Amino acid sequence: MIGTGDAGRPPTSGDDVISRAQAGSPEAFTQIYQELAGPVAAYVRSKGVPDPADVTSEVFLAVFTGIQRFSGTEVQLRSWVFTIAHRRVIDTWRRQGRGAGLSPYEPEEDTRTTPSAEDGALGNLGEERVHALLATLTDEQREVMTLRIVADLTVEQVAEVVGRRTGAVKALQRRALASLRRALEAEGVPL
Amino acid sequence: MSPRNDDRGVSRADLDRLLRGEPVPEEPALTAFVLALKATASTPPPPPSAALEQVLRAGLPVRLGEHVPMGEHVPMGEHVPMGEHVPMGEHVPMGEHVPLSERLTVATRTRARRAVQAAAGIGLAAKITLGAGVAMASVTGAATIDAVPDAIQAPARSAVSGVVELVTGTPLDPLPGDAEDASTPGTGGTGGTDQSTPAPTSGSDNGRATRSQETTAPEHDEPTQDQTTERGTQGGNAPAAPPGATTSEEAKAGEGQPATRGRSEEAKPPQAKDPGKPAAPGGPAPGTPATPGKPAPGTPATPGKPAPGTPATPGKPAPGTPATPGKPAPGTPATPDKPAPGTPATPSKPASPGTAGPSNGTDGPAEQGASQGKGPGNRP
């Protein structure tokens, strides 16, 4: 995996992927895309972008056309890709003239059936429900949680992407987890 | 809600484990949420767009000026013109070659577009200044460049002369039209001041001829009598200055007519003194310095009507031709009735104005010059 935030996880591809991509190698582009397209698309979807597929493609086109100016390691490449995705999402919302389309989650308005205790096992939370829970967070908290969990970035990398200090990122993620726990308890999700 | 309440029950260690996706038994709900959120990243990515698919399949189009490493595959026909921006989502079709001329045209167009955008972006005062500067440069260039036709150069030169004189008080070179008007004998004495300075004496053609002849003159080290005579008869150039003689002295002496260009200060006093004194038919008294209003004796005839005794043939000075400036005509004009033997005025090389050669004093052109009574630098 390219540039994962976990220090103990050895990267599976070397720096030659970056150098080959900088040389314009289609194979290197494909490798980067296959490894990072899923997290980037998940990040874009979590931001409530209307057409996440197009935005994801735009992100990678920007990455590939600008990769010659990039200098760094694989970990930095991952952070750089999500920085581009972060800015692209912001540009998308600016073009549409409004903010993120996520609305706060209202448990009373949720007409979905409550899963049974058997179905409420771990990991059975669907993506829509996850996004609904994310909507209960503030924009900053949601951004930090998504980058930490979906993009698998470290606190320092997240701070670099969102342009905040690491202390602020840590505080945001703590509050986000506390808020999520309250929302989950109020929802009564069987665990 | 205070941060203290937010942090309730979530230790730092559990928080790190949760965010890494590790199960935390004390926080089952949060663990489920984090796992579900992390699972969204494992879903298959959406299909790439056409542009991205093209990049993934064939790489990026190679831009001009970029270094292509050895051994790298460059897709055939993928050329992007220099300076041309390829928008996101677009690609250059395969096999489409852009010729060099089109690329240059595109580059020129791009530069022009940028220039227009830059000009449009400046303020109103800057635009006015820019426009005035361009107009001034155009008029000045039209006035000074010889390649410009006279029909354009004359008004431009007039405008520049007016502005220069207004600003500096120093008149500019005479207008070609003025010089053309003053091309009659006895009026157009221009030479003598500076041979390197173009002296528009009798129209543009004559002036150019004079300049071209001037350039050939310095081949000789010492101006001989022939040469001085030649100069004196060509284009109104004053004879070669003797040692110690300045050009202004030449002009004041009346030898070869005002040894200045145009409306120089040296040329004005004679005009002011004798503004309307016509040269009587028959010519002034011999030895009278040739003023603009009083052509010197022996003022050459017009090209079509060479005066007898006009020293027209180069190399054969007419007797009495004041060869050395600084020597005012000492009352010794060439004998009118003694023209230079065998020296008829060649029509192809007419005696130019300012010739201080002797004349019989009966020529019409002298009268004409007297009637005009103006130097070459007169304004319209």
Interface residues (C-beta under 8 A of the other chain):
Chain A: D6 A23 G24 S25 P26 F29 T30 Y33 Q34 A37 G38 P39 V40 A41 A42 Y43 R45 S46 P52 A53 D54 T56 S57 E58 F60 L61 A62 F64 T65 L122 G123 N124 L125 G126 E127 R129 V130 L133 L134 M145 T146 R148 I149 V150 A151 D152 A171 Q173 R174 R175 L177 A178 S179 L180 R181 L184 E185 V189 L191
Chain B: P3 N5 D6 D7 R8 G9 V10 L15 L18 L19 R20 G21 P23 E27 P28 A29 L30 T31 A32 F33 V34 L35 A36 L37 K38 A39 T40 A41 S42 T43 P44 P45 P46 P47 P48 S49 A51 L52 V55 L56 R57 A58 G59 L60 V62 V68 P69 E72 M88 G89
